[in-house]
Amino acid sequence: MNRENGLVPTPANVEAALGFPPLRVIQVDSVESLKAALAQSDDHPVVPWGGGAGQLSGMQCSGAPIVIDLRPFAGVIEHDIEDMTISVKPGTRLIDLQAHLSEHNQYLPVDPAYPVVTTIGGMVAAAASGYLTSGYGTVRDLLIGLEAIDTSGNLIHGGGRVVKNVTGYDLPKLLTGSNGQLAILTKLTFRVMPKPDARASVVATGKAAGMIAWMIDLRPPMDPVSAVVVCRPNEAVDYGTITFHGAAEAVTASAFSAASTTRTDISAQAYEGEYLPDPIEGSLVLRVQALPSLMSPIVDKLRDTVLVSGGTITVLPLTGRIGFSWSEVPDDSAEVIRKVVESSIALGASWFIDEAPIELRTDAWCGPRSSDSVLKLNAGVRGAFDRDARLNAGRFGPRS
Ligand SMILES: Cc1cc2nc3c(=O)[nH]c(=O)nc-3n(C[C@H](O)[C@H](O)[C@H](O)COP(=O)(O)OP(=O)(O)OC[C@H]3O[C@@H](n4cnc5c(N)ncnc54)[C@H](O)[C@@H]3O)c2cc1C
């Protein structure tokens, strides 16, 4: 993907992402124009489109879609600086939200890949998160309210500007990660954080298994905001980083103390500042979610396959996430995906294709099959929001 521009919804980009060129691309900049776009879309599939960073995920659409381009629907609606909450329109880019908050010494501690193009609506719809999840939780923990429009044009409200404001079902949590299948998000409200006074990091080298075990042992008593181990092709040793946010003296003490607890086969050094690896990005990105005890066995099993084909392995030991990413799709990609899937199944982990060319996003994308009762429940929830299943039709089913 073009790292600077993301995936704008040109006919070629829409076809590469969804399998069909669009019937129409409609730009919207308000609730009214969004309602008008939905009213024009008859019974065609409708695909909400933000920065496009997550559109090379999921299967092909069920037919030529109406693409709703939400990028012009951007801007801050309300920022309560004292109470540290902010409401934004869905097309607001994450980078613009962070720049606005930064003027007030605040920030939203979410760091998905492609921050320059990612929109807040797309980030919430995909429940996208990054390295800071270890310390701050996921976007689901930070979103406290939302508004959305269903395919019939009804406005849905959930939560609000106070952190505990839920009577009835918790709609913000349900719609986070709904992949644009239930409703189109039109307003998102978050609790934000003061920027940390200081940041300190530990940078380590050694073998992945030793660093994973070391990082898992750190908590408690230390509370890093991120812990990451990276294995790269053609490098003799793996490397890892641990980051602390907080008051200056405390984070420096934590980093030095963490560096001093390493085992003999790891070399570690504490630094002031934040050292985070590159985000997990590429032309092919696979994700595995596993219990902490399974992360080293999975890395051991897949290490040769992934590194020999030019891929990078990124492990988040405190959240159980492992990313496998290739900047160029390897020649034997189908075989690589098969090995990742089979190893995940054998070790009881779940798996998912975050990004791939459309010919690879077949059934292999779907991840482990849900039970029949869960499928029935999902269909019922979906039917309540989108009776004719037109939003992102076909992309995240039938097994999801
Ligand atoms: C299921 C899934 C999980 C992902 N998880 C991660 C992750 O954990 N970390 C990470 O770095 N990246 C992740 N990605 C990639 C992620 O999508 C991007 O990092 C980014 O958040 C997408 O933002 P975007 O504005 O580019 O949205 P797009 O790529 O345009 O859209 C992403 C998805 O959200 C829907 N969507 C977009 N805007 C709206 C809206 N306003 N209302 C309703 N639906 C909307 C789209 O139809 C699409 O299904 C994931 C992608 C998917 C599909």
The ligand as an SDF file (V2000), in Angstrom:
LIG
                    3D

 53 58  0  0  0  0  0  0  0  0999 V2000
  -10.8910   -6.6700   11.0390 C   0  0  0  0  0  0  0  0  0  0  0  0
   -9.7060   -5.7660   10.9690 C   0  0  0  0  0  0  0  0  0  0  0  0
   -8.8640   -5.6700   12.0740 C   0  0  0  0  0  0  0  0  0  0  0  0
   -7.7580   -4.8280   12.0330 C   0  0  0  0  0  0  0  0  0  0  0  0
   -6.9770   -4.7400   13.1290 N   0  0  0  0  0  0  0  0  0  0  0  0
   -5.9100   -3.9290   13.1190 C   0  0  0  0  0  0  0  0  0  0  0  0
   -5.1130   -3.7660   14.2870 C   0  0  0  0  0  0  0  0  0  0  0  0
   -5.3910   -4.3360   15.3350 O   0  0  0  0  0  0  0  0  0  0  0  0
   -4.0450   -2.9410   14.2280 N   0  0  0  0  0  0  0  0  0  0  0  0
   -3.7500   -2.2300   13.1040 C   0  0  0  0  0  0  0  0  0  0  0  0
   -2.7670   -1.4970   13.1050 O   0  0  0  0  0  0  0  0  0  0  0  0
   -4.5130   -2.3350   11.9900 N   0  0  0  0  0  0  0  0  0  0  0  0
   -5.5740   -3.1760   11.9780 C   0  0  0  0  0  0  0  0  0  0  0  0
   -6.3530   -3.2870   10.8540 N   0  0  0  0  0  0  0  0  0  0  0  0
   -6.1000   -2.4350    9.7460 C   0  0  0  0  0  0  0  0  0  0  0  0
   -6.9560   -1.1980   10.0740 C   0  0  0  0  0  0  0  0  0  0  0  0
   -8.1730   -1.2770    9.4290 O   0  0  0  0  0  0  0  0  0  0  0  0
   -6.2650    0.0700    9.8540 C   0  0  0  0  0  0  0  0  0  0  0  0
   -5.1260    0.0900   10.6650 O   0  0  0  0  0  0  0  0  0  0  0  0
   -7.0910    1.3260   10.1360 C   0  0  0  0  0  0  0  0  0  0  0  0
   -7.5770    1.3640   11.4470 O   0  0  0  0  0  0  0  0  0  0  0  0
   -8.2190    1.4540    9.2120 C   0  0  0  0  0  0  0  0  0  0  0  0
   -8.6420    2.7840    9.2170 O   0  0  0  0  0  0  0  0  0  0  0  0
   -9.1080    3.4190    7.8550 P   0  0  0  0  0  0  0  0  0  0  0  0
   -9.5990    4.7820    8.1560 O   0  0  0  0  0  0  0  0  0  0  0  0
   -8.0310    3.3240    6.8550 O   0  0  0  0  0  0  0  0  0  0  0  0
  -10.3770    2.5160    7.4870 O   0  0  0  0  0  0  0  0  0  0  0  0
  -10.7130    1.6880    6.1890 P   0  0  0  0  0  0  0  0  0  0  0  0
   -9.5730    0.8430    5.8160 O   0  0  0  0  0  0  0  0  0  0  0  0
  -11.2690    2.5580    5.1500 O   0  0  0  0  0  0  0  0  0  0  0  0
  -11.8870    0.7590    6.7620 O   0  0  0  0  0  0  0  0  0  0  0  0
  -11.6100   -0.3150    7.6450 C   0  0  0  0  0  0  0  0  0  0  0  0
  -12.9420   -1.0360    7.9160 C   0  0  0  0  0  0  0  0  0  0  0  0
  -13.8110   -0.1560    8.6440 O   0  0  0  0  0  0  0  0  0  0  0  0
  -15.0060    0.1310    7.9010 C   0  0  0  0  0  0  0  0  0  0  0  0
  -15.2730    1.5470    8.1200 N   0  0  0  0  0  0  0  0  0  0  0  0
  -14.4990    2.6140    7.7990 C   0  0  0  0  0  0  0  0  0  0  0  0
  -15.0610    3.7520    8.2520 N   0  0  0  0  0  0  0  0  0  0  0  0
  -16.2130    3.4020    8.8700 C   0  0  0  0  0  0  0  0  0  0  0  0
  -17.2330    4.1100    9.5440 C   0  0  0  0  0  0  0  0  0  0  0  0
  -17.2050    5.4390    9.7140 N   0  0  0  0  0  0  0  0  0  0  0  0
  -18.2900    3.4200   10.0540 N   0  0  0  0  0  0  0  0  0  0  0  0
  -18.3570    2.0770    9.9290 C   0  0  0  0  0  0  0  0  0  0  0  0
  -17.4180    1.3420    9.3030 N   0  0  0  0  0  0  0  0  0  0  0  0
  -16.3510    1.9910    8.7840 C   0  0  0  0  0  0  0  0  0  0  0  0
  -14.6850   -0.2240    6.4680 C   0  0  0  0  0  0  0  0  0  0  0  0
  -15.8450   -0.5840    5.7310 O   0  0  0  0  0  0  0  0  0  0  0  0
  -13.7290   -1.3940    6.6600 C   0  0  0  0  0  0  0  0  0  0  0  0
  -14.4460   -2.5710    6.9300 O   0  0  0  0  0  0  0  0  0  0  0  0
   -7.4810   -4.1080   10.8620 C   0  0  0  0  0  0  0  0  0  0  0  0
   -8.3340   -4.1980    9.7500 C   0  0  0  0  0  0  0  0  0  0  0  0
   -9.4450   -5.0030    9.8130 C   0  0  0  0  0  0  0  0  0  0  0  0
  -10.3830   -5.0570    8.6400 C   0  0  0  0  0  0  0  0  0  0  0  0
  1  2  1  0
  2  3  1  0
  2 52  2  0
  3  4  2  0
  4  5  1  0
  4 50  1  0
  5  6  2  0
  6  7  1  0
  6 13  1  0
  7  8  2  0
  7  9  1  0
  9 10  1  0
 10 11  2  0
 10 12  1  0
 12 13  2  0
 13 14  1  0
 14 15  1  0
 14 50  1  0
 15 16  1  0
 16 17  1  0
 16 18  1  0
 18 19  1  0
 18 20  1  0
 20 21  1  0
 20 22  1  0
 22 23  1  0
 23 24  1  0
 24 25  2  0
 24 26  1  0
 24 27  1  0
 27 28  1  0
 28 29  2  0
 28 30  1  0
 28 31  1  0
 31 32  1  0
 32 33  1  0
 33 34  1  0
 33 48  1  0
 34 35  1  0
 35 36  1  0
 35 46  1  0
 36 37  1  0
 36 45  1  0
 37 38  2  0
 38 39  1  0
 39 40  1  0
 39 45  2  0
 40 41  1  0
 40 42  2  0
 42 43  1  0
 43 44  2  0
 44 45  1  0
 46 47  1  0
 46 48  1  0
 48 49  1  0
 50 51  2  0
 51 52  1  0
 52 53  1  0
M  END
$$$$
